[in-house]
Amino acid sequence: MSSGESNLIPRPCACTTVRTLSRLLARIYDEALHECDLNVTQLAVLRAIDRMSGEALSRVAASLSMDRTSMYRAVGTMKRRGWIELSRGKDGRSHSAVVSNEGRRVLDNSAPRWEQVQSAIVDRFGRNRWRALVAELQALKESAGIVEIERMSQASEEISP
């Protein structure tokens, strides 16, 4: 690619920019949640299971844009720790989960620590700017989802005879 063409490509890289921020935020939240013996990913999954109690874990994973492998790894840890209870889904192939009493205790204990970090970051950034950023990030997520679908469609067309 010539240097003239590279000027047409928006910089910086959307993925690198968001992942760099994601790693920084995860470290901050993980440190705050350390005393609760969970990390921010586990908290997000536990909250999603609580919100979607009894739903297929594949739907919970989709709501978090997680692949199934990552979801089942997190779920396995939560099951071993007694935070969730698993059951077979309606079709017999899928699994669903509900938050156990121990999981509820973990959610309750972690809430003040999460709230403290969340408020500190958002207050420093600015609540109005935060609301605007969330809307923009949702639009970016939707755009990325469309690109993913288009790329998958192109790939299947290339494979088809």
C-alpha positions as CSV (number, residue, x, y, z in Angstrom):
1,M,0.0,0.0,0.0
2,S,1.4,3.4,-0.9
3,S,1.6,6.2,1.6
4,G,-1.1,8.1,-0.3
5,E,-3.5,5.2,0.2
6,S,-2.8,4.9,3.9
7,N,-4.1,8.5,4.4
8,L,-7.5,7.2,3.4
9,I,-7.5,4.6,6.2
10,P,-8.8,6.1,9.5
11,R,-6.3,6.0,12.3
12,P,-5.8,5.0,15.0
13,C,-6.9,1.4,14.8
14,A,-10.4,1.0,16.3
15,C,-9.6,-2.4,17.7
16,T,-6.3,-1.5,19.2
17,T,-7.7,1.7,20.7
18,V,-10.7,0.0,22.3
19,R,-8.7,-3.1,23.5
20,T,-6.0,-0.9,25.1
21,L,-8.7,1.0,27.0
22,S,-10.4,-2.3,27.8
23,R,-7.2,-3.7,29.3
24,L,-6.6,-0.6,31.5
25,L,-10.2,-0.6,32.7
26,A,-10.2,-4.3,33.4
27,R,-7.0,-3.9,35.6
28,I,-8.7,-1.1,37.6
29,Y,-11.9,-3.0,38.1
30,D,-10.1,-6.3,38.8
31,E,-8.1,-4.6,41.5
32,A,-11.2,-3.1,43.1
33,L,-12.9,-6.5,43.0
34,H,-9.9,-8.5,44.2
35,E,-11.1,-8.7,47.8
36,C,-14.3,-10.2,46.6
37,D,-12.3,-13.0,44.9
38,L,-13.7,-12.3,41.4
39,N,-12.7,-10.3,38.4
40,V,-14.7,-7.9,36.2
41,T,-15.4,-10.5,33.5
42,Q,-16.8,-12.9,36.1
43,L,-18.9,-10.1,37.5
44,A,-20.3,-9.2,34.1
45,V,-21.2,-12.9,33.4
46,L,-22.7,-13.3,36.9
47,R,-24.8,-10.2,36.4
48,A,-25.9,-11.3,32.9
49,I,-26.9,-14.7,34.3
50,D,-28.9,-12.9,37.0
51,R,-30.6,-10.7,34.5
52,M,-31.4,-13.6,32.1
53,S,-32.0,-16.2,34.8
54,G,-32.9,-19.5,33.2
55,E,-32.0,-18.4,29.6
56,A,-29.7,-20.6,27.5
57,L,-26.1,-19.8,28.2
58,S,-25.6,-19.2,24.5
59,R,-28.0,-16.3,24.7
60,V,-26.2,-15.0,27.8
61,A,-22.9,-15.2,25.9
62,A,-24.4,-13.4,22.9
63,S,-25.7,-10.6,25.1
64,L,-22.1,-10.0,26.3
65,S,-20.6,-10.6,22.8
66,M,-18.6,-13.5,24.3
67,D,-17.7,-16.6,22.4
68,R,-19.0,-19.9,23.9
69,T,-15.6,-21.1,25.0
70,S,-15.0,-18.0,27.1
71,M,-18.5,-18.2,28.5
72,Y,-18.2,-21.9,29.5
73,R,-14.8,-21.3,31.1
74,A,-16.3,-18.5,33.3
75,V,-19.4,-20.6,34.0
76,G,-17.2,-23.6,35.0
77,T,-15.4,-21.5,37.6
78,M,-18.7,-20.0,38.9
79,K,-20.2,-23.5,39.2
80,R,-17.2,-24.8,41.1
81,R,-17.4,-21.9,43.5
82,G,-21.1,-22.4,44.0
83,W,-22.1,-19.0,42.5
84,I,-24.5,-20.5,40.0
85,E,-26.6,-23.6,39.4
86,L,-26.7,-25.2,36.0
87,S,-29.5,-27.1,34.3
88,R,-30.2,-28.6,30.9
89,G,-32.0,-26.3,28.5
90,K,-35.4,-26.9,27.0
91,D,-33.9,-28.6,24.0
92,G,-31.6,-30.9,26.0
93,R,-28.5,-29.7,24.3
94,S,-28.1,-26.3,25.8
95,H,-27.6,-25.3,29.4
96,S,-29.1,-22.5,31.5
97,A,-28.0,-21.1,34.8
98,V,-29.4,-19.2,37.8
99,V,-27.5,-17.4,40.5
100,S,-27.3,-19.3,43.7
101,N,-27.5,-17.9,47.2
102,E,-23.7,-17.8,47.3
103,G,-23.7,-16.0,44.0
104,R,-26.1,-13.5,45.3
105,R,-23.8,-12.9,48.3
106,V,-20.9,-12.4,45.8
107,L,-23.0,-9.9,43.8
108,D,-24.0,-8.0,47.0
109,N,-20.4,-7.9,48.3
110,S,-18.9,-6.7,45.0
111,A,-21.5,-4.0,44.3
112,P,-20.0,-1.3,46.6
113,R,-16.5,-1.8,45.2
114,W,-17.8,-1.8,41.6
115,E,-19.9,1.3,42.3
116,Q,-17.0,3.1,43.8
117,V,-14.7,2.5,40.7
118,Q,-17.6,3.1,38.3
119,S,-18.4,6.5,39.9
120,A,-14.8,7.6,40.2
121,I,-14.1,6.9,36.5
122,V,-17.4,8.4,35.2
123,D,-17.2,11.4,37.5
124,R,-13.7,12.2,36.4
125,F,-14.6,11.7,32.7
126,G,-17.9,13.6,33.1
127,R,-21.4,12.2,33.3
128,N,-22.7,13.9,30.2
129,R,-19.7,12.9,28.2
130,W,-20.1,9.3,29.6
131,R,-23.7,9.2,28.3
132,A,-22.6,10.5,24.9
133,L,-19.7,8.0,24.8
134,V,-22.0,5.1,25.7
135,A,-24.3,6.0,22.8
136,E,-21.3,6.3,20.4
137,L,-19.9,3.0,21.6
138,Q,-23.3,1.3,21.0
139,A,-23.3,2.7,17.4
140,L,-19.7,1.5,17.0
141,K,-20.8,-2.0,18.2
142,E,-23.7,-2.0,15.8
143,S,-21.4,-1.0,12.9
144,A,-18.9,-3.7,13.8
145,G,-21.7,-6.3,13.9
146,I,-22.8,-5.3,10.4
147,V,-19.2,-5.6,9.2
148,E,-19.0,-9.0,10.8
149,I,-22.1,-10.2,9.1
150,E,-20.9,-8.8,5.7
151,R,-17.5,-10.5,6.1
152,M,-19.2,-13.8,7.0
153,S,-21.5,-13.5,4.0
154,Q,-18.5,-12.8,1.7
155,A,-16.6,-15.8,3.1
156,S,-19.5,-18.1,2.6
157,E,-19.9,-16.9,-1.0
158,E,-16.2,-17.5,-1.7
159,I,-16.6,-21.1,-0.4
160,S,-19.8,-21.9,-2.3
161,P,-19.3,-23.6,-5.6
